[in-house]
Amino acid sequence: MTAQEIVELLKKQRSFYRSGVTLPVTFRLEQLKKLYRAVQSHQTEINDALKSDLGKSHYESFMCESGLALTEISYMIRHVKRFAKRKRVKTPLAQFSSRSYKQPVPYGNTLIMSPWNYPFLLTIEPLAAAIAAGNTAILKPSAYSPATSRIVESIMEECFPSEYVAVVTGGRTENTALLDQKFDFVFFTGSQAVGKEVLRHTAEHLTPAVLELGGKSPCIVAASANIPLAAKRIVFGKYLNCGQTCVAPDYILCEQSVKDEFVRAVASEIKRQYGEDPLANRDYGRIVNEKHFQRLCGLIDEKKVVVGGNVNAETCQIAPTVMDGVTYGDAVMGEEIFGPIMPILTFEDFDAVVDELKTKDKPLALYLFTSNKKHIKRVTAELSYGGGCINDVIIHLATSEMGFGGVGESGMGSYHGKDGFDAFTHYKSIVDKKTWLDLPMRYQPYKSKFFEKLLHFFLK
Protein backbone atom coordinates (compact mmCIF):
# COMPACT_ATOMS: atom_id res chain seq x y z
CA MET A 1 0.00 0.00 0.00
CA THR A 2 1.38 3.41 -0.95
CA ALA A 3 1.67 6.36 1.41
CA GLN A 4 -1.20 8.10 -0.38
CA GLU A 5 -3.40 5.03 -0.08
CA ILE A 6 -2.67 4.94 3.65
CA VAL A 7 -3.65 8.61 3.92
CA GLU A 8 -6.94 7.87 2.14
CA LEU A 9 -7.60 4.80 4.31
CA LEU A 10 -7.11 6.77 7.50
CA LYS A 11 -9.32 9.55 6.16
CA LYS A 12 -12.12 7.00 5.63
CA GLN A 13 -11.64 5.60 9.13
CA ARG A 14 -11.80 9.09 10.63
CA SER A 15 -15.08 9.70 8.84
CA PHE A 16 -16.42 6.32 9.99
CA TYR A 17 -15.52 7.01 13.62
CA ARG A 18 -16.97 10.53 13.56
CA SER A 19 -20.28 9.11 12.37
CA GLY A 20 -20.70 7.64 15.86
CA VAL A 21 -21.44 4.12 14.63
CA THR A 22 -18.77 2.52 16.88
CA LEU A 23 -20.07 4.09 20.10
CA PRO A 24 -23.09 1.90 20.98
CA VAL A 25 -22.14 -1.12 23.05
CA THR A 26 -24.51 -3.23 20.97
CA PHE A 27 -22.40 -2.49 17.89
CA ARG A 28 -19.17 -3.40 19.71
CA LEU A 29 -20.64 -6.66 20.93
CA GLU A 30 -21.79 -7.57 17.46
CA GLN A 31 -18.29 -7.00 16.05
CA LEU A 32 -16.60 -8.98 18.82
CA LYS A 33 -18.92 -11.93 18.26
CA LYS A 34 -18.27 -11.73 14.53
CA LEU A 35 -14.50 -11.80 15.18
CA TYR A 36 -14.85 -14.73 17.58
CA ARG A 37 -16.77 -16.80 15.03
CA ALA A 38 -14.24 -16.00 12.30
CA VAL A 39 -11.25 -17.06 14.40
CA GLN A 40 -13.04 -20.28 15.27
CA SER A 41 -13.96 -21.07 11.69
CA HIS A 42 -10.46 -20.37 10.33
CA GLN A 43 -8.60 -22.42 12.93
CA THR A 44 -7.01 -24.76 10.40
CA GLU A 45 -5.78 -21.93 8.17
CA ILE A 46 -4.38 -20.08 11.21
CA ASN A 47 -2.49 -23.18 12.31
CA ASP A 48 -1.14 -23.76 8.82
CA ALA A 49 0.05 -20.14 8.58
CA LEU A 50 1.89 -20.33 11.89
CA LYS A 51 3.45 -23.61 10.81
CA SER A 52 4.65 -21.94 7.61
CA ASP A 53 6.05 -18.84 9.33
CA LEU A 54 7.56 -20.33 12.49
CA GLY A 55 7.26 -24.10 12.29
CA LYS A 56 4.77 -24.13 15.18
CA SER A 57 2.79 -27.30 15.77
CA HIS A 58 -0.98 -27.06 15.59
CA TYR A 59 -1.21 -27.80 19.31
CA GLU A 60 1.19 -24.99 20.22
CA SER A 61 -0.54 -22.64 17.78
CA PHE A 62 -3.84 -23.10 19.56
CA MET A 63 -2.36 -23.13 23.06
CA CYS A 64 -0.30 -19.97 22.61
CA GLU A 65 -2.02 -18.02 19.85
CA SER A 66 -5.55 -18.62 18.58
CA GLY A 67 -6.80 -20.19 21.82
CA LEU A 68 -5.62 -17.25 23.91
CA ALA A 69 -7.05 -14.84 21.33
CA LEU A 70 -10.45 -16.53 21.61
CA THR A 71 -10.23 -16.32 25.40
CA GLU A 72 -9.57 -12.59 25.25
CA ILE A 73 -12.38 -11.93 22.75
CA SER A 74 -14.75 -13.98 24.92
CA TYR A 75 -13.72 -12.00 28.00
CA MET A 76 -14.49 -8.73 26.22
CA ILE A 77 -17.86 -10.05 25.07
CA ARG A 78 -18.78 -10.93 28.66
CA HIS A 79 -17.60 -7.68 30.23
CA VAL A 80 -17.80 -4.86 27.68
CA LYS A 81 -21.24 -3.68 28.85
CA ARG A 82 -19.91 -3.15 32.36
CA PHE A 83 -16.62 -1.64 31.18
CA ALA A 84 -18.38 0.91 28.95
CA LYS A 85 -20.68 2.26 31.67
CA ARG A 86 -20.01 5.64 33.20
CA LYS A 87 -18.59 5.40 36.73
CA ARG A 88 -20.23 7.53 39.43
CA VAL A 89 -17.76 9.08 41.89
CA LYS A 90 -18.12 11.15 45.04
CA THR A 91 -18.59 14.90 44.70
CA PRO A 92 -16.94 17.31 47.16
CA LEU A 93 -19.35 19.13 49.43
CA ALA A 94 -18.11 22.43 47.99
CA GLN A 95 -19.67 21.44 44.64
CA PHE A 96 -23.15 20.82 46.09
CA SER A 97 -25.48 20.22 44.35
CA SER A 98 -23.98 18.20 41.50
CA ARG A 99 -23.22 14.72 40.27
CA SER A 100 -19.70 13.57 39.24
CA TYR A 101 -18.77 10.68 37.01
CA LYS A 102 -16.08 9.29 34.73
CA GLN A 103 -17.24 8.63 31.18
CA PRO A 104 -15.24 6.05 29.18
CA VAL A 105 -14.90 7.12 25.55
CA PRO A 106 -12.82 5.64 22.70
CA TYR A 107 -9.62 7.34 21.62
CA GLY A 108 -10.85 7.14 18.05
CA ASN A 109 -8.63 5.99 15.19
CA THR A 110 -5.98 3.55 16.38
CA LEU A 111 -2.92 1.85 14.92
CA ILE A 112 -1.89 -1.64 16.09
CA MET A 113 1.60 -2.78 15.08
CA SER A 114 2.27 -6.44 15.85
CA PRO A 115 5.44 -8.59 15.86
CA TRP A 116 6.42 -11.79 14.08
CA ASN A 117 6.98 -14.12 17.04
CA TYR A 118 3.30 -14.46 18.04
CA PRO A 119 1.87 -12.84 14.92
CA PHE A 120 -1.74 -13.92 15.34
CA LEU A 121 -2.19 -13.54 19.10
CA LEU A 122 -0.45 -10.17 19.33
CA THR A 123 -2.60 -8.79 16.52
CA ILE A 124 -5.98 -10.10 17.64
CA GLU A 125 -5.68 -9.48 21.40
CA PRO A 126 -5.14 -5.72 21.14
CA LEU A 127 -7.72 -5.58 18.34
CA ALA A 128 -10.31 -7.12 20.67
CA ALA A 129 -9.58 -4.37 23.20
CA ALA A 130 -9.76 -1.68 20.52
CA ILE A 131 -13.13 -2.93 19.29
CA ALA A 132 -14.51 -3.31 22.83
CA ALA A 133 -13.49 0.27 23.62
CA GLY A 134 -15.24 1.57 20.46
CA ASN A 135 -12.33 2.49 18.21
CA THR A 136 -11.48 1.92 14.58
CA ALA A 137 -8.19 0.14 13.88
CA ILE A 138 -5.52 -0.22 11.26
CA LEU A 139 -3.50 -3.39 11.78
CA LYS A 140 0.12 -3.56 10.68
CA PRO A 141 1.44 -7.14 11.03
CA SER A 142 5.13 -7.95 10.66
CA ALA A 143 6.61 -8.58 7.23
CA TYR A 144 8.56 -11.49 8.78
CA SER A 145 5.39 -13.58 9.19
CA PRO A 146 3.74 -13.27 5.74
CA ALA A 147 1.52 -16.35 5.90
CA THR A 148 -0.06 -15.23 9.18
CA SER A 149 -0.42 -11.69 7.82
CA ARG A 150 -2.41 -13.09 4.91
CA ILE A 151 -4.84 -15.04 7.08
CA VAL A 152 -5.26 -12.04 9.41
CA GLU A 153 -6.01 -9.87 6.38
CA SER A 154 -8.47 -12.45 5.07
CA ILE A 155 -10.32 -12.62 8.40
CA MET A 156 -10.52 -8.84 8.69
CA GLU A 157 -11.89 -8.49 5.16
CA GLU A 158 -14.47 -11.16 5.93
CA CYS A 159 -15.57 -9.51 9.18
CA PHE A 160 -15.26 -5.75 8.79
CA PRO A 161 -15.37 -2.95 6.23
CA SER A 162 -11.95 -1.35 5.73
CA GLU A 163 -13.18 1.99 7.05
CA TYR A 164 -13.65 0.22 10.40
CA VAL A 165 -10.82 -2.34 10.61
CA ALA A 166 -8.16 -2.67 7.93
CA VAL A 167 -4.84 -4.44 7.44
CA VAL A 168 -1.77 -2.80 5.92
CA THR A 169 0.95 -5.28 4.96
CA GLY A 170 4.53 -4.57 3.94
CA GLY A 171 7.77 -3.59 5.61
CA ARG A 172 9.63 -0.48 6.72
CA THR A 173 8.21 1.76 4.01
CA GLU A 174 4.66 1.03 5.11
CA ASN A 175 5.62 1.31 8.80
CA THR A 176 7.07 4.76 8.22
CA ALA A 177 4.09 5.88 6.13
CA LEU A 178 1.73 4.82 8.91
CA LEU A 179 3.74 6.45 11.70
CA ASP A 180 3.90 9.69 9.73
CA GLN A 181 0.11 9.94 10.12
CA LYS A 182 -1.68 11.33 13.12
CA PHE A 183 -3.56 8.57 14.91
CA ASP A 184 -5.44 9.00 18.17
CA PHE A 185 -3.65 6.03 19.76
CA VAL A 186 -0.83 3.66 18.81
CA PHE A 187 -0.26 0.16 20.19
CA PHE A 188 3.12 -1.38 19.39
CA THR A 189 4.65 -4.74 20.24
CA GLY A 190 8.25 -5.38 19.21
CA SER A 191 11.88 -4.61 19.89
CA GLN A 192 13.26 -1.76 21.94
CA ALA A 193 15.01 -0.26 18.90
CA VAL A 194 11.82 -0.06 16.85
CA GLY A 195 9.85 1.00 19.93
CA LYS A 196 12.05 4.08 20.23
CA GLU A 197 11.28 4.99 16.62
CA VAL A 198 7.56 4.54 17.25
CA LEU A 199 7.73 6.81 20.28
CA ARG A 200 9.65 9.47 18.34
CA HIS A 201 6.90 9.54 15.71
CA THR A 202 4.02 9.56 18.19
CA ALA A 203 5.70 12.37 20.12
CA GLU A 204 5.52 14.53 17.00
CA HIS A 205 1.72 14.29 17.13
CA LEU A 206 1.42 14.08 20.94
CA THR A 207 -0.25 10.70 20.39
CA PRO A 208 -0.58 8.38 23.40
CA ALA A 209 1.00 4.96 22.93
CA VAL A 210 1.41 1.60 24.59
CA LEU A 211 4.77 -0.06 23.95
CA GLU A 212 5.20 -3.76 24.65
CA LEU A 213 8.93 -4.32 24.32
CA GLY A 214 11.34 -6.90 25.72
CA GLY A 215 14.74 -7.13 27.34
CA LYS A 216 16.84 -9.64 29.20
CA SER A 217 14.41 -11.27 31.61
CA PRO A 218 16.32 -13.00 34.43
CA CYS A 219 15.34 -16.27 36.07
CA ILE A 220 16.71 -16.80 39.58
CA VAL A 221 17.06 -20.38 40.85
CA ALA A 222 17.84 -20.46 44.55
CA ALA A 223 19.12 -23.43 46.53
CA SER A 224 15.74 -23.76 48.25
CA ALA A 225 13.95 -24.37 44.93
CA ASN A 226 12.45 -27.67 43.85
CA ILE A 227 15.17 -28.24 41.26
CA PRO A 228 13.53 -30.97 39.12
CA LEU A 229 10.29 -29.01 38.90
CA ALA A 230 12.14 -25.76 38.25
CA ALA A 231 14.05 -27.37 35.39
CA LYS A 232 10.85 -28.80 33.91
CA ARG A 233 9.05 -25.46 33.92
CA ILE A 234 12.04 -23.42 32.78
CA VAL A 235 12.74 -25.74 29.85
CA PHE A 236 9.12 -25.38 28.76
CA GLY A 237 9.19 -21.58 28.94
CA LYS A 238 12.67 -21.05 27.56
CA TYR A 239 12.31 -23.20 24.44
CA LEU A 240 8.64 -22.52 23.69
CA ASN A 241 8.47 -21.13 20.15
CA CYS A 242 12.22 -21.80 19.94
CA GLY A 243 12.87 -19.17 22.58
CA GLN A 244 11.24 -16.48 20.45
CA THR A 245 9.02 -15.27 23.27
CA CYS A 246 9.33 -11.79 24.75
CA VAL A 247 8.80 -13.07 28.30
CA ALA A 248 10.95 -16.20 27.99
CA PRO A 249 13.60 -16.57 30.71
CA ASP A 250 16.53 -14.90 28.96
CA TYR A 251 19.23 -16.17 31.32
CA ILE A 252 19.50 -18.18 34.51
CA LEU A 253 21.02 -16.95 37.77
CA CYS A 254 21.56 -20.21 39.65
CA GLU A 255 22.87 -20.56 43.20
CA GLN A 256 26.29 -22.20 43.02
CA SER A 257 25.48 -25.02 45.42
CA VAL A 258 22.71 -26.42 43.19
CA LYS A 259 24.08 -25.46 39.78
CA ASP A 260 25.33 -28.91 38.78
CA GLU A 261 22.06 -30.52 39.87
CA PHE A 262 20.14 -27.90 37.92
CA VAL A 263 22.18 -28.45 34.73
CA ARG A 264 21.63 -32.20 34.94
CA ALA A 265 17.89 -31.68 35.49
CA VAL A 266 17.67 -29.27 32.53
CA ALA A 267 19.51 -31.74 30.27
CA SER A 268 17.15 -34.49 31.34
CA GLU A 269 14.08 -32.31 30.73
CA ILE A 270 15.25 -31.25 27.26
CA LYS A 271 15.62 -34.91 26.34
CA ARG A 272 12.26 -35.79 27.88
CA GLN A 273 10.34 -32.91 26.29
CA TYR A 274 12.04 -32.75 22.88
CA GLY A 275 13.53 -36.20 22.39
CA GLU A 276 17.04 -37.43 21.63
CA ASP A 277 17.22 -35.28 18.50
CA PRO A 278 15.12 -32.11 18.95
CA LEU A 279 15.82 -31.01 15.38
CA ALA A 280 13.97 -34.10 14.17
CA ASN A 281 11.00 -33.35 16.42
CA ARG A 282 8.15 -32.24 14.14
CA ASP A 283 6.64 -30.18 16.96
CA TYR A 284 9.84 -28.17 17.47
CA GLY A 285 9.76 -24.95 15.46
CA ARG A 286 12.44 -22.88 13.81
CA ILE A 287 14.05 -19.46 13.86
CA VAL A 288 11.99 -16.99 11.88
CA ASN A 289 14.59 -16.21 9.19
CA GLU A 290 18.22 -16.44 8.12
CA LYS A 291 19.15 -13.09 9.65
CA HIS A 292 18.03 -14.05 13.14
CA PHE A 293 19.43 -17.56 12.75
CA GLN A 294 22.91 -16.20 12.00
CA ARG A 295 22.66 -13.70 14.86
CA LEU A 296 21.85 -16.48 17.32
CA CYS A 297 24.61 -18.72 16.03
CA GLY A 298 27.01 -15.87 16.76
CA LEU A 299 25.93 -15.86 20.42
CA ILE A 300 26.82 -19.53 20.99
CA ASP A 301 30.23 -20.11 22.58
CA GLU A 302 30.96 -23.75 21.76
CA LYS A 303 33.47 -23.99 24.63
CA LYS A 304 30.68 -23.25 27.12
CA VAL A 305 27.94 -25.41 25.57
CA VAL A 306 26.95 -28.29 27.87
CA VAL A 307 23.70 -29.27 26.17
CA GLY A 308 22.69 -28.97 22.53
CA GLY A 309 24.51 -26.49 20.33
CA ASN A 310 23.77 -28.29 17.08
CA VAL A 311 22.07 -26.40 14.26
CA ASN A 312 20.51 -26.96 10.85
CA ALA A 313 21.21 -24.03 8.54
CA GLU A 314 18.86 -25.32 5.84
CA THR A 315 15.84 -25.21 8.15
CA CYS A 316 17.06 -22.33 10.39
CA GLN A 317 16.83 -24.56 13.44
CA ILE A 318 18.90 -24.45 16.61
CA ALA A 319 18.54 -27.24 19.13
CA PRO A 320 17.71 -26.34 22.74
CA THR A 321 21.11 -25.18 23.96
CA VAL A 322 22.55 -24.66 27.44
CA MET A 323 25.74 -22.72 28.13
CA ASP A 324 27.46 -23.02 31.53
CA GLY A 325 30.11 -20.84 33.11
CA VAL A 326 28.73 -17.73 31.44
CA THR A 327 29.66 -14.23 32.66
CA TYR A 328 28.15 -10.83 32.00
CA GLY A 329 31.03 -10.19 29.61
CA ASP A 330 30.00 -12.93 27.17
CA ALA A 331 28.36 -12.01 23.86
CA VAL A 332 25.20 -13.91 24.81
CA MET A 333 24.72 -11.48 27.71
CA GLY A 334 25.13 -8.37 25.57
CA GLU A 335 21.64 -8.40 24.03
CA GLU A 336 18.22 -9.99 24.34
CA ILE A 337 18.70 -13.56 23.10
CA PHE A 338 15.25 -14.26 21.67
CA GLY A 339 16.21 -17.80 20.77
CA PRO A 340 16.75 -21.31 22.22
CA ILE A 341 19.99 -20.53 24.09
CA MET A 342 20.04 -20.76 27.88
CA PRO A 343 23.08 -19.11 29.54
CA ILE A 344 23.67 -20.08 33.17
CA LEU A 345 25.39 -17.70 35.57
CA THR A 346 26.01 -18.57 39.21
CA PHE A 347 25.86 -16.71 42.51
CA GLU A 348 26.50 -17.39 46.19
CA ASP A 349 24.92 -14.34 47.83
CA PHE A 350 21.22 -13.86 47.09
CA ASP A 351 21.14 -10.30 48.40
CA ALA A 352 24.06 -9.38 46.14
CA VAL A 353 22.14 -10.73 43.14
CA VAL A 354 19.16 -8.54 43.98
CA ASP A 355 21.39 -5.50 44.37
CA GLU A 356 23.08 -6.26 41.03
CA LEU A 357 19.72 -6.57 39.23
CA LYS A 358 18.72 -3.14 40.54
CA THR A 359 21.49 -1.62 38.40
CA LYS A 360 20.33 -3.24 35.15
CA ASP A 361 17.64 -2.29 32.65
CA LYS A 362 14.12 -3.07 33.82
CA PRO A 363 13.08 -6.34 32.15
CA LEU A 364 9.68 -7.30 30.82
CA ALA A 365 9.64 -10.35 33.10
CA LEU A 366 11.45 -11.80 36.10
CA TYR A 367 11.16 -15.30 37.52
CA LEU A 368 12.17 -16.64 40.92
CA PHE A 369 12.34 -20.28 41.98
CA THR A 370 12.60 -20.57 45.75
CA SER A 371 10.73 -21.61 48.86
CA ASN A 372 12.27 -18.78 50.91
CA LYS A 373 9.52 -16.27 51.69
CA LYS A 374 12.01 -13.53 52.55
CA HIS A 375 13.61 -13.89 49.15
CA ILE A 376 10.19 -13.74 47.48
CA LYS A 377 9.26 -10.62 49.42
CA ARG A 378 12.51 -8.86 48.59
CA VAL A 379 12.36 -9.59 44.86
CA THR A 380 8.69 -8.69 44.42
CA ALA A 381 8.94 -5.53 46.53
CA GLU A 382 12.33 -4.12 45.53
CA LEU A 383 12.97 -5.02 41.89
CA SER A 384 11.24 -3.21 39.03
CA TYR A 385 10.04 -5.36 36.12
CA GLY A 386 6.93 -5.76 34.00
CA GLY A 387 5.58 -8.90 35.66
CA GLY A 388 6.58 -12.46 36.42
CA CYS A 389 6.07 -15.64 38.38
CA ILE A 390 7.20 -17.32 41.55
CA ASN A 391 8.18 -20.94 40.87
CA ASP A 392 6.99 -20.85 37.26
CA VAL A 393 7.55 -18.94 34.03
CA ILE A 394 5.47 -17.17 31.36
CA ILE A 395 2.01 -18.09 32.70
CA HIS A 396 1.36 -14.66 34.22
CA LEU A 397 0.43 -13.32 30.78
CA ALA A 398 -2.11 -16.07 30.05
CA THR A 399 -4.97 -14.44 31.95
CA SER A 400 -7.42 -11.67 31.21
CA GLU A 401 -7.70 -10.85 34.90
CA MET A 402 -4.29 -9.14 35.13
CA GLY A 403 -2.72 -6.49 32.97
CA PHE A 404 0.43 -7.36 31.05
CA GLY A 405 3.04 -4.77 30.18
CA GLY A 406 6.55 -3.50 30.62
CA VAL A 407 8.20 -0.75 32.61
CA GLY A 408 11.13 1.48 31.77
CA GLU A 409 13.24 -0.08 29.04
CA SER A 410 10.76 -2.94 28.61
CA GLY A 411 7.84 -0.73 27.67
CA MET A 412 5.00 1.41 28.93
CA GLY A 413 1.33 0.76 29.49
CA SER A 414 -0.40 -2.60 29.73
CA TYR A 415 -3.28 -4.58 28.31
CA HIS A 416 -5.26 -7.85 28.68
CA GLY A 417 -8.80 -7.83 29.99
CA LYS A 418 -9.91 -4.62 31.71
CA ASP A 419 -6.42 -3.16 31.30
CA GLY A 420 -6.76 -3.64 27.55
CA PHE A 421 -10.09 -1.85 27.49
CA ASP A 422 -8.58 0.96 29.57
CA ALA A 423 -5.54 1.20 27.29
CA PHE A 424 -7.76 2.04 24.30
CA THR A 425 -10.06 4.32 26.32
CA HIS A 426 -9.99 7.89 27.57
CA TYR A 427 -11.91 8.54 30.78
CA LYS A 428 -13.56 11.96 30.76
CA SER A 429 -14.16 13.53 34.17
CA ILE A 430 -17.56 15.22 34.19
CA VAL A 431 -19.43 17.24 36.81
CA ASP A 432 -23.16 17.67 36.19
CA LYS A 433 -24.05 20.77 38.22
CA LYS A 434 -27.65 21.42 39.17
CA THR A 435 -29.27 24.80 38.62
CA TRP A 436 -31.65 25.02 41.56
CA LEU A 437 -28.88 26.11 43.95
CA ASP A 438 -25.82 28.28 43.41
CA LEU A 439 -23.55 28.77 46.44
CA PRO A 440 -22.19 32.34 46.42
CA MET A 441 -18.89 31.80 48.23
CA ARG A 442 -16.75 31.23 45.12
CA TYR A 443 -17.66 34.51 43.44
CA GLN A 444 -16.06 37.93 43.80
CA PRO A 445 -16.13 40.25 45.58
CA TYR A 446 -14.68 38.18 48.46
CA LYS A 447 -16.08 40.14 51.40
CA SER A 448 -17.81 37.92 53.87
CA LYS A 449 -15.80 36.39 56.74
CA PHE A 450 -18.65 33.94 57.16
CA PHE A 451 -18.20 32.69 53.61
CA GLU A 452 -14.45 32.38 54.15
CA LYS A 453 -14.96 30.18 57.17
CA LEU A 454 -17.59 28.19 55.28
CA LEU A 455 -15.19 27.69 52.37
CA HIS A 456 -12.48 26.38 54.72
CA PHE A 457 -15.02 23.95 56.13
CA PHE A 458 -16.07 22.67 52.70
CA LEU A 459 -12.51 22.21 51.45
CA LYS A 460 -11.17 20.28 54.42
C-alpha positions, 0 to 999 in steps of 0.5 A, a space after each residue: 500500500 502506498 503512502 497516499 493510499 494509507 492517507 486515504 484509508 485513515 481519512 475513511 476511518 476518521 469519517 467512519 468514527 466521527 459518524 458515531 457508529 462505533 459508540 453503541 455497546 450493541 455495535 461493539 458486541 456484534 463486532 466482537 462476536 463476529 471476530 470470535 466466530 471468524 477465528 473459530 472457523 479459520 482455525 485450520 488456516 491459522 495453524 497452517 500459517 503459523 506452521 509456515 512462518 515459524 514451524 509451530 505445531 498445531 497444538 502450540 498454535 492453539 495453546 499460545 495463539 488462537 486459543 488465547 485470542 479466543 479467550 480474550 475476545 470472549 472475555 471482552 464479550 462478557 464484560 464490555 457492557 460493564 466496562 463501557 458504563 459511566 462510573 459515578 464518583 463522590 462529589 466534594 461538598 463544595 460542589 453541592 449540588 452536583 453529580 460527578 462521574 467518569 465517562 469512558 470514551 474511545 480514543 478514536 482511530 488507532 494503529 496496532 503494530 504487531 510482531 512476528 513471534 506471536 503474529 496472530 495472538 499479538 494482533 488479535 488481542 489488542 484488536 479485541 480491546 480496541 473494538 470493545 473500547 469503540 475504536 477503529 483500527 488499522 492493523 500492521 502485522 510484521 513482514 517477517 510472518 507473511 503467511 499469518 499476515 495473509 490469514 489475518 487480512 483475510 479474516 478482517 476483510 471477511 468480518 469488517 469494512 476497511 473503514 472500520 478495521 483494515 490491514 496494511 501489509 509490507 515492511 519499513 516503508 509502510 511502517 514509516 508511512 503509517 507512523 507519519 500519520 496522526 492517529 489517536 492512539 498507537 499500540 506497538 509490540 516489538 523490539 526496543 530499537 523499533 519501539 524508540 522509533 515509534 515513540 519518536 513519531 508519536 511524540 511529534 503528534 502528541 499521540 498516546 502509545 502503549 509499547 510492549 517491548 522486551 529485554 533480558 528477563 532473568 530467572 533466579 534459581 535459589 538453593 531452596 527451589 524444587 530443582 527438578 520441577 524448576 528445570 521442567 518449567 524453565 525448559 518449557 518456557 525457555 524453548 517454547 516457540 524456539 525461545 522467540 518469546 518476549 517473556 521467555 527466561 533470557 538467562 538463569 542466575 543459579 545458586 552455586 550449590 545447586 548449579 550442577 544438579 540444575 544443569 543435569 535436570 535441565 539436560 534431562 528435561 530437554 531430552 524428555 520434552 524434545 527427544 534425543 534429536 530435537 531437530 527431528 521433532 516435528 513439533 519443534 519450530 524454527 528461527 523466523 529467518 536467516 538473519 536471526 538464525 545467523 545472529 543467534 549462532 554468533 551468540 553460541 560459545 561452543 566452549 561453554 555449551 553443555 547441552 545442545 549447540 547443534 544447528 541446521 542451517 537449511 531449516 534455520 533450526 537451533 537445538 535447545 542449547 545450554 551454556 554453563 560458566 557464562 559471565 556478563 562479559 560474554 556475547 550472549 549477555 550483551 543483548 536480548 537472546 530471543 532464541 533457544 539458548 540458555 546461559 547459566 550464571 552462578 551466585 553465592 549471595 542472594 542479596 548481592 544478586 538482587 542488588 546487582 539486578 537493581 542496576 540493570 535495565 528493567 526487564 519485561 519479566 522476572 522469575 524466581 524459583 525458591 521456597 524462601 519467603 524472605 527472598 520472594 518478598 525482597 524480589 517482588 517488593 524491591 525489583 522493578 520489572 513488568 511482571 513475572 512468576 514465583 516458581 513458574 515462568 510465562 504463565 502470568 500473561 495467560 490471563 485476562 484478569 491481570 494487565 500485562 506490560 513492561 516498565 522502563 526499558 521494557 515498555 509502557 502501558 499494559 493490556 489484557 482484559 480490563 487493562 486492555 479496554 482501559 488502554 484504548 479508552 480515555 476517561 472523561 471527568 464530568 461534573 453535572 451541576 444542578 441549577 436550583 442552587 448556586 452557592 455564592 462563596 466562590 464569586 467575587 467580591 470576596 467580602 464575607 468572613 462567614 463565607 471564608 470560614 464556610 469555604 475552609 469547612 467545605 474544602 477540608 
